[in-house]
Amino acid sequence: MNFDDMKETLTDLIKLYRKRGSSLRSQVNPLINKSGLITQASWNNTFTHLEQYEESEITREQFSATIEAFRKDLFNKILYDNKFISIINKPSNYAEIKQCLEAFTSEPFDDINASKLIEDEDEDCCYKSISGSTTTYIFKKIRKYSVKEDLKVSALKLEYQNDGYDKLFAYVDISLPCFDSIIMDDERKIIILAADLSSIFQVDNLRGAVASLKTIIRKGSSEEVKISDKNTNFFPAIQKFYEEVIGNVKELAFKTDDGVAHYENAKRGISCIKDGDFHIGGTDVADIEAYKIRKTYSTSDVNQENSVYLVSSWYVLNGNLGERKLGEATISASSYKEFFVIVDKLLDWSILNDEI
């Protein structure tokens, strides 16, 4: 790869991180700085500064190492970060479903050039990644979302600038490569259907992406091979995550035994909602029933947290016990191991094979 191509590839990788909602300060700059390149305080300054580098043996080595660092980090994000998931537990036709997926044209995910992931084009084939007891089938799709930008009134045509407008907004459609996946776990005998970028897209879009993954299996198999509509019911896990000692509760919606609803969101400087007076002293006299929770876990990387997010509603909590169902969860993890630590908790604390 010549040096101009290196600069273009690294710039495009950083732009993809920006589109995916990554933090420049805590997620991108540490990767840039790892190989000795100088970081900047803004996205635009970062792109300008990269373009100003001149080729030398040292800069080639720095750019090559930085691209590889981004590549490894991006692959982990594509596989395990910001995923909206549902789980099918121990389907009777697990082997047939996996055989169906194995019949697809696929490329080894770990061998893909980073520039191919950046392209704003759908892929016809799937990528395959094998780790531990799991095989992950990854499908690249281009989705669009709108971003609201605050413009100055001076951006209006001259004849409209004196019409009393105080603010001017514009919506920009951004095309974003998304990587949805089907994870087949031979040890646990589960199927995880994962839609990418849960923090960016609306829940209905994410549910549609999960449904599309099921359609991929149904269309690619014979009539005898079916994908179950019975998902693991995560609702009971909400209370268990609240009661769990380790980790930090960052967001919580719950009802007390007097029927009062509460919502708490950890403010800056507060590591865990449960450290508050109500949860320390109040739980002795009040039973808490949680129906929404976001919980984080620390990692060896101070810039990275693993998290799980479970969202139900007051109406579901107050319905019949048999109707307390939640078929989706959001997981963000930095590695295979940490992703499945959370998955195992979900499996242990949920109702398996409950129809959603």
N, C-alpha and C positions, 0 to 999 in steps of 0.2 A: 504494500500500500504506500503510495507516495505521500509526502507530508501534507499537501493540500487536502487529500482525501482523509487523512487522519484528523485534520482540523474540522472538516465537514462532518465526519462521523461522530466525533466527540461533541460538537455543537448540537447535532441532531439528537444525540442521546440525552444531553442536558435539557433540551427543549421537550423531549418526551417526559422526563421527570417533572418538568413544570406543568405540562398538560395533565399528568396523573395526580397533581395536587401535592407533590413533595415539597418539603421545606428547603429553601436554598441554604439557609444557615446551618441547620442540624442534619440534613441528609445529603445534600449535594456537595457543599463545600468540603466536608471531611474526605470525600472520595477524590475531589480535585487536589486537595492538599497532600494526600497520601504519597503521591509520587513527586512532590516538590513544586508543582505548579502553584501559582499565586491565585488566591481567591479574591473575590470582589463582594461588595455589599448589596448589589442588585443584579437581577437577571440580565438586563441590557448591558451593564458594565462587564459582566462575565463574558457575554458573547463578543463584545468589542475587544476585550483583552485577549481572548483566545485567538482571534483573527490577527492580532499584532505579533504573535510569536513568529520568529524566523527559524528556518531549518538549521539544525546542527545535530551532531551525534547525540548530545545530551537531551535536546528537546525531543528528538525522535523517540528516545528511550522513555522519556517522561510521558509523552502522549500515548505511546504504546501501552505502558503500564497503567495509565489512567483509564484508557478505553477498556482494558481487561478488567480493572476493578469495577467499573460501571457495568460491564457485561455480567459479571458474577452476581453483583448486587441486584441488577435488573431481573436476572433469571429467578432469583429467590423471590423477588416481589411479584413476578408474574405467577409463580407457583403457589405462594403462601400468604401474600399480603392483600388486605382490603378485599376479602372474598365474602360474597353473600352465598351461603350454602344451605342445602338440604341434604339429608342422609337417608338412604334406603338401607335398612339393616337386614342382613342375611336373607336376601331374596332367594327363593328356591331355585331359580334359573341363573344364579350368579355366573356359573361357568359358561353358559350359553351367551350371556351378555358380553362377557369378556372376549369370547371367541369372535363375536360379531365385531367388536372394536378392533381386534387384532387384524381383521380382514381389510380394514381401511388402509389406504395409501398413507404412509407416515414417514416422517424424517426424525432422526434423533435430535431432541431439543438441545442437548448440550453442545452439539456441533454446529448450530446455526450461527451464521455471521450476524453480529449485532445490527448491521445496517438493514438486514432483511426484516427485522422486527419493527424498525422505525417506519417503513414504507406505509403510506396511507392506502393500502389495497387489501381487500379480503384475500384469504388463502383458501384454495380448494382442498388441500390436504390437511391432515392434522399432524401435530408434532407429538412425539412420545418421549416421556422421561421416566426412568425407572430408578427408584430409591427405596431401600429397605424392602418392605413387603408390598409396596405400592407401585402401580403403573398409572401414570397420569397421561391422559389424552387431551391435548390442548388445541383449541380452535380459535384462530385469529379472526376477529370481526371488527369492522370499522363502524363506530357509532358516533353520532353527533350530539352535542349538548350546547346550550346557549349560555353565554357569559355576558353579564350586564356591565357596561363600561360607562363611567361618568365622564362626559365631555364638557368642555367649556362652552358657554353660550356663543362665544366667538366663532364656533364651528358652524353656526347657522349662516345661511346666506345673508348678505348685508340688509336686505329688505325686511328680514324677520328679527334682526338683533335688537331692535328697539320696541318689540312688542310685549315687553314685560316678563319675558321668560327668566326664571331664576336658575333653573338647572336643566341640563340636557343629557339624556341617557341614550345609549345605543346598545343593541343586542348583537353579539357576534356568534355565529355558529362555528364551533370548533370540531374538526374531525379527529377522532382519537382511536388508535389501535387498542382493542380490548382483547383479553385472552381468557375466554371461558374454558372450563376444564371438567372432565369426568375422571374422577380418581377411583380406581379399583384397588381395594386393599385385600389381598389374598389371606392375610393373617386374621383380620377382624371380620372378613367376609361382609364388608360394607361397600356401598357405592356412594361417593360424595359428588354431588352436582354443584359446581361452583361458578357463579357469575362474577366477572371482574369489576373492580372499581365501585364497590358498594357506596363509598362516600360521595361519589359524584352523581350517580344516576338515581332516579326516583324508584321507590320500591316496586311499582308496577312494571317498570322497565326491567328491573332485576328478576322479578318473577317470570317475566316473558322470556328472559335469557335462559333461565333454568328450564322452563318448559321446552325451549328450542333444543336443549341438550337431550331431553327425553325423546324429542322428535327425531334427532339424529340417530339414536339407537333404533327407534321403531322403523324408520325408513331404510336403515341399513341391514335389517335382519329379516328373517323369514317370518311368516305369520305365526309360527309357533313360539317365537322368542318375543316376550313382552317385557316392558319396563314397568314396574309396579308404581301405582299412584299412592301407595301407603308410605308416608314419610315418618321418620322419627319425630315424636312430639316433644319439643324442647321446653314446653311451658313449665314443668316441674323443676327444671334446672335453674330457672330464674331465682327461686328462693334459695336453692343450694349454693349458688354463686354468692348470694348475699351473706349466707351463714358461714361460708368458707373463711378460714382465718387468714390465709396468705392472700397477697394481692391487694389492690386498692380499688375501692368502689368510687367511680368518678361521676356517675349519673344514676339516679334511682327514683323510680315512681312506685308508691306503695300505699296500702290502706292499713290503718290501725283498727283495733277491735271495736272502736267506737264508731266505725264507718266513715272516718274522715280520710280524704285523699291527700297525699303529700307528694311533692316533687322537689328533688334536690339536685343541684349541679355543682360540682366542686369548683370553687373559685381559685384563682391563682394563689399559690402558697399553701393550699390545702391538699395534702396528699391523698386523704381518704375520707369520705363522708362519714364513715362509721366511727371516726375519731371525735365526732361532735357529741355534745352533751346528751342530745335526745337518744342517740343509739347506744351510748354507754349507760345512762341512767334510766332512760325511758323504756327500754325494752324489758325491764324487770316488771313493769306494770302494764305494758302494752304489747300485744302480739302484732307483729308486722307481717303483712302479706305483700310481697313484691310482685310487680307485673311488668317492670321495665328496668333493665340494669346494663350499665357499661362498666366493665372491670378491666383493669390493666395489671400487667405483671412486669417486673423489672427484668432486664437482660444484662449480659456482660458489657454490651454497648450502651453507654450512657445516653446516646442519641436515639435509641430504639426502645420501644415498649411493645410488648405483645398485648393483645386485647381481645375481648369477646363482648358482643353487643346483642342483647336479646330484647325485643320490643313487642310487647303485647299491649292490651288496653284495659281500662277500667271496666268496660262493658264485658269483656271476656272473663275477667276476674270475678265479676258479680253474676255471671251466668251459671248454668248448671255445671256441676263438677265434671260431667262427661263431655262438656263442650269447651273446656279449658284446653285449647290446642294452639300450638305455635309451630309452624313447619319450617321456619327459616332462622338462621343466626348469621351474624357477621363475625368473621375472624380475621385478625391481622397478626401475622407472625413473621419472624425474620428467618426462619429455617424450617426444614422438614420436622426435626425433633420437636421444636416448640409449637408448631402447628398441631401436631398429633397429641401433645400434652393437653391442649384445649379440647380437641376432638374426643379424647378418652373421657374427659370430665363430662362432656355433653352426653356421651353414651351411658356413662354410669348413672347420671342424674335425670335422665329422660325416660319417657315411655316409648319403648321400641316397637316398631311396626304398628303404630297407632295411625289410623287413617286420618289424613288432614283434609 
